[in-house]
């Protein structure tokens, strides 16, 4: 019943979002849980005409992470930007999914605190707002704090104030620190809060991952290859054209050009070179996922990740001398 309800919602979203069919183009539905900076690669690829060059027509649909994975397994979408949720599905239930893109090799999460807290040691006895006590970012934070000498089971309290409420809980004083994403981090700092940690400087993990199904990889490798080529073209464009990227990010994320420029200048260097991460980063990701699902052992890298399409796209574009 519940799954049917989810799919009904997704089908309605696809119908309402659908433009008139493009001539001789294959429609590719991309489910995204947010319109964050790193996911702007895909609409940029559409706007620049890279998708059309590969015979693809992209539709971006906002769907919550778990629901997007269900839609992926059900065939309603071809890709999801909730790659971590897909990896959790593999670890928990051996879901037939693969992560094929990692846009960032630095985790775009920050620990921001009240201004009276000036160091990690000052967090002892304090309350930290998280995106979920069992969220991947929370396990990463526990790892970071433990390395800096805190007993994460005794010294700090991790609380979930509800979806999207981390910043407001921090600003109100209900929490002493909060795990924040890109946009909330800027607001917090501008309101006098203090940035204690950038996760990307503390752990070697991936971020902004994209997943598809084993079935699509087997049955439609040409489409997967094409999607990876256009994504890599868009990444190379982003590195070359600051103004064009800022305009595209502002439009996609519905933020001001000023904030888009600030984000671009701060975070462009967190993007991977070729939309893939190395074996060590993959192992680190899967160790965190192992903790999240309570498994005794992490699954093998090859069961979750397939960066062969990304590596091949990089080689093809480099060999051909392609430039934006």
VMD Tcl script that draws the C-alpha trace (Angstrom):
set ca {
  {0.00 0.00 0.00}
  {2.66 2.44 1.09}
  {4.94 1.69 -1.87}
  {1.97 2.13 -4.23}
  {1.26 5.50 -2.62}
  {4.88 6.59 -3.15}
  {4.86 5.53 -6.77}
  {1.53 7.28 -7.37}
  {3.03 10.52 -6.08}
  {6.14 10.07 -8.20}
  {4.12 9.29 -11.33}
  {2.05 12.43 -10.79}
  {5.21 14.51 -10.30}
  {6.67 13.15 -13.51}
  {3.47 13.90 -15.40}
  {3.23 17.45 -14.10}
  {6.93 18.15 -14.63}
  {7.08 16.69 -18.11}
  {7.75 19.08 -21.00}
  {6.59 18.31 -24.49}
  {8.56 15.28 -25.69}
  {11.80 16.12 -27.45}
  {12.26 14.64 -30.92}
  {14.25 11.39 -30.84}
  {15.63 12.02 -27.36}
  {15.59 9.53 -24.51}
  {14.02 11.02 -21.39}
  {16.17 10.60 -18.29}
  {14.53 11.24 -14.94}
  {16.90 12.42 -12.21}
  {15.57 12.38 -8.65}
  {17.19 14.83 -6.29}
  {16.51 15.30 -2.57}
  {17.70 18.90 -2.74}
  {18.87 21.57 -5.16}
  {22.30 21.96 -3.65}
  {25.41 23.35 -5.32}
  {27.03 20.05 -6.30}
  {23.87 18.77 -8.01}
  {23.82 21.76 -10.37}
  {26.10 19.76 -12.67}
  {23.13 17.99 -14.23}
  {20.89 20.94 -15.14}
  {24.02 22.69 -16.43}
  {24.60 19.71 -18.71}
  {21.03 20.08 -19.97}
  {21.19 23.86 -20.48}
  {24.53 23.71 -22.26}
  {23.15 21.20 -24.77}
  {25.46 18.39 -23.65}
  {22.51 16.09 -22.90}
  {21.05 16.62 -26.37}
  {24.42 15.77 -27.93}
  {24.12 12.32 -26.34}
  {20.46 11.91 -27.31}
  {19.23 12.56 -23.78}
  {16.57 14.85 -22.33}
  {16.91 15.44 -18.58}
  {14.07 15.98 -16.15}
  {14.99 16.97 -12.59}
  {12.43 15.89 -9.98}
  {12.58 16.72 -6.27}
  {11.95 13.55 -4.24}
  {13.00 12.67 -0.66}
  {16.04 10.34 -0.45}
  {14.34 7.09 0.59}
  {11.46 7.63 -1.81}
  {13.87 8.39 -4.64}
  {15.62 5.05 -4.09}
  {12.24 3.30 -4.19}
  {11.46 5.16 -7.43}
  {14.82 4.08 -8.85}
  {14.16 0.43 -8.01}
  {10.67 0.75 -9.47}
  {11.97 2.15 -12.76}
  {10.29 5.56 -12.41}
  {13.63 7.37 -12.40}
  {16.98 6.43 -13.91}
  {19.27 8.19 -11.42}
  {19.06 9.48 -7.87}
  {21.23 12.10 -6.22}
  {20.68 10.26 -2.92}
  {23.68 8.01 -3.49}
  {24.28 7.49 0.22}
  {20.72 6.21 0.68}
  {21.31 3.84 -2.22}
  {24.53 2.59 -0.60}
  {22.63 2.05 2.65}
  {20.11 -0.01 0.68}
  {22.91 -2.22 -0.63}
  {24.37 -2.68 2.87}
  {21.00 -3.39 4.51}
  {19.19 -5.45 1.92}
  {21.60 -6.16 -0.94}
  {19.65 -3.77 -3.18}
  {20.70 -4.03 -6.86}
  {22.14 -0.52 -7.04}
  {25.44 1.13 -7.88}
  {26.94 4.52 -7.13}
  {28.40 5.73 -10.44}
  {29.27 9.37 -9.67}
  {30.93 11.12 -6.75}
  {30.92 14.86 -7.36}
  {32.93 15.74 -4.25}
  {35.79 14.11 -2.38}
  {35.22 16.38 0.62}
  {32.14 16.19 2.82}
  {30.09 19.39 2.55}
  {28.95 19.53 6.17}
  {30.02 21.90 8.94}
  {29.81 21.99 12.72}
  {28.77 25.51 13.70}
  {28.51 26.58 17.34}
  {27.36 29.39 19.60}
  {29.96 32.20 19.73}
  {31.06 31.33 23.30}
  {32.27 27.92 22.09}
  {35.69 28.47 20.60}
  {37.12 24.94 20.38}
  {36.07 21.32 20.15}
  {36.98 20.85 23.82}
  {34.37 23.47 24.73}
  {31.69 21.06 23.45}
  {32.01 18.91 26.55}
  {28.63 18.77 28.25}
  {26.94 20.48 25.29}
  {24.05 19.62 22.95}
  {24.59 19.19 19.22}
  {21.75 19.40 16.69}
  {22.14 16.78 13.98}
  {20.32 15.85 10.80}
  {19.39 12.61 12.57}
  {21.02 10.67 15.38}
  {21.53 7.76 12.95}
  {22.48 9.97 9.98}
  {25.74 9.38 8.12}
  {26.94 12.90 9.01}
  {26.40 12.14 12.71}
  {28.59 9.04 12.53}
  {31.24 11.11 10.74}
  {31.06 13.78 13.45}
  {31.43 11.18 16.21}
  {34.54 9.91 14.46}
  {35.95 13.44 14.22}
  {35.22 14.35 17.85}
  {36.65 11.07 19.13}
  {39.91 11.79 17.30}
  {40.04 15.15 19.08}
  {39.72 13.60 22.52}
  {36.01 13.69 23.34}
  {34.09 10.67 24.58}
  {31.16 10.83 22.18}
  {29.06 8.57 24.41}
  {29.45 10.74 27.50}
  {30.82 14.20 26.75}
  {28.23 15.43 24.23}
  {24.54 14.88 23.51}
  {23.38 14.42 19.91}
  {19.80 15.48 19.24}
  {17.59 15.67 16.16}
  {15.46 18.87 16.26}
  {13.53 17.82 13.14}
  {14.12 18.23 9.43}
  {15.50 21.66 8.56}
  {15.44 22.88 12.19}
  {19.15 22.58 12.99}
  {19.97 26.24 12.38}
  {16.93 27.64 14.18}
  {17.67 25.42 17.19}
  {21.21 26.78 17.25}
  {20.23 30.44 16.86}
  {17.56 30.17 19.56}
  {20.04 28.76 22.06}
  {18.19 25.45 22.33}
  {21.34 23.79 20.97}
  {24.97 24.67 21.54}
  {26.18 23.53 18.12}
  {24.66 22.17 14.93}
  {25.60 20.14 11.88}
  {24.77 22.40 8.92}
  {24.82 22.20 5.16}
  {26.03 24.87 2.76}
  {23.23 27.44 2.89}
  {22.49 27.19 6.62}
  {26.18 27.48 7.40}
  {26.37 30.88 5.71}
  {23.31 32.17 7.55}
  {24.68 30.97 10.88}
  {28.07 32.60 10.39}
  {26.49 35.85 9.23}
  {24.43 35.88 12.42}
  {27.51 35.59 14.63}
  {27.85 31.83 15.05}
  {31.30 30.24 14.94}
  {32.46 27.57 12.50}
  {34.24 24.89 14.52}
  {34.76 22.19 11.91}
  {34.54 21.63 8.20}
  {34.00 17.90 7.77}
  {35.84 18.01 4.46}
  {39.07 18.85 6.30}
  {38.62 16.10 8.88}
  {37.53 12.93 7.07}
  {38.35 11.31 3.72}
  {34.88 10.52 2.42}
  {32.83 11.26 -0.69}
  {29.81 13.55 -1.05}
  {27.24 14.33 -3.71}
  {26.99 10.76 -4.96}
  {24.64 9.60 -7.72}
  {23.28 6.07 -8.11}
  {21.53 3.96 -10.71}
  {20.44 0.31 -10.91}
  {22.40 -2.80 -11.85}
  {19.63 -3.45 -14.39}
  {20.18 -0.15 -16.22}
  {23.94 -0.68 -16.24}
  {23.42 -4.08 -17.85}
  {20.61 -3.17 -20.24}
  {21.41 0.45 -21.15}
  {25.18 0.93 -20.93}
  {25.11 3.41 -23.83}
  {22.78 5.70 -21.88}
  {24.94 5.40 -18.74}
  {28.06 6.20 -20.77}
  {26.33 9.21 -22.32}
  {25.12 10.50 -18.97}
  {28.60 10.27 -17.51}
  {30.15 12.07 -20.48}
  {27.74 14.99 -20.26}
  {28.18 15.19 -16.49}
  {31.93 15.39 -16.86}
  {31.57 18.00 -19.59}
  {29.44 20.06 -17.20}
  {32.05 19.70 -14.45}
  {34.78 20.92 -16.80}
  {32.54 23.82 -17.83}
  {32.00 24.75 -14.17}
  {35.74 24.95 -13.64}
  {36.20 27.18 -16.72}
  {33.23 29.54 -16.59}
  {32.68 31.14 -13.19}
  {30.02 33.64 -14.26}
  {28.01 31.12 -16.26}
  {28.11 28.61 -13.41}
  {27.06 31.20 -10.84}
  {24.05 32.11 -12.97}
  {23.11 28.45 -13.39}
  {23.49 27.69 -9.67}
  {21.39 30.71 -8.70}
  {18.64 29.54 -11.05}
  {18.77 25.85 -10.04}
  {19.03 26.42 -6.28}
  {16.74 29.48 -6.27}
  {19.29 31.60 -4.41}
  {20.77 35.04 -5.01}
  {23.68 35.48 -7.40}
  {25.68 36.82 -4.44}
  {25.17 33.60 -2.47}
  {25.81 31.49 -5.57}
  {29.12 33.33 -6.12}
  {30.10 32.87 -2.48}
  {29.35 29.15 -2.74}
  {31.25 28.77 -6.02}
  {34.37 30.49 -4.68}
  {34.31 28.50 -1.43}
  {33.52 25.04 -2.75}
  {34.63 24.58 -6.35}
  {37.84 22.93 -5.15}
  {35.83 20.21 -3.36}
  {34.76 18.68 -6.68}
  {36.49 15.54 -7.85}
  {38.60 15.66 -10.97}
  {36.65 13.01 -12.89}
  {33.49 12.29 -10.84}
  {35.14 9.34 -9.08}
  {36.91 8.71 -5.78}
  {39.73 6.34 -4.92}
  {39.50 2.95 -3.20}
  {40.45 4.35 0.20}
  {37.62 6.89 0.10}
  {35.19 4.16 -0.93}
  {36.30 1.99 1.99}
  {35.91 4.90 4.39}
  {32.38 5.53 3.08}
  {31.42 1.91 3.51}
  {32.88 1.74 7.01}
  {30.61 4.63 8.05}
  {27.67 2.89 6.38}
  {28.56 -0.33 8.23}
  {28.27 1.58 11.51}
  {24.97 3.14 10.45}
  {23.37 -0.23 9.66}
  {25.02 -2.05 12.58}
  {26.68 -4.64 10.35}
  {29.74 -6.59 11.54}
  {31.57 -6.08 8.26}
  {31.51 -3.50 5.50}
  {30.40 -4.59 2.04}
  {33.03 -4.74 -0.69}
  {33.76 -1.60 -2.70}
  {32.74 -3.26 -5.96}
  {29.32 -4.15 -4.63}
  {28.43 -0.48 -4.13}
  {30.61 1.55 -6.50}
  {31.18 1.39 -10.25}
  {33.30 4.28 -11.47}
  {34.29 2.58 -14.72}
  {31.91 4.83 -16.69}
  {33.38 7.96 -15.10}
  {36.94 6.84 -15.77}
  {36.14 5.96 -19.38}
  {34.39 9.30 -19.95}
  {37.42 11.13 -18.56}
  {39.76 9.22 -20.86}
  {37.55 9.82 -23.92}
  {37.19 13.56 -23.35}
  {40.87 13.99 -22.60}
  {41.94 12.00 -25.65}
  {39.63 13.97 -27.93}
  {40.87 17.27 -26.49}
  {37.33 18.34 -25.60}
  {37.01 21.73 -23.94}
  {33.94 23.79 -22.91}
}
mol new
graphics top color blue
foreach p $ca { graphics top sphere $p radius 0.5 }
foreach p [lrange $ca 0 end-1] q [lrange $ca 1 end] { graphics top cylinder $p $q radius 0.2 }
display resetview
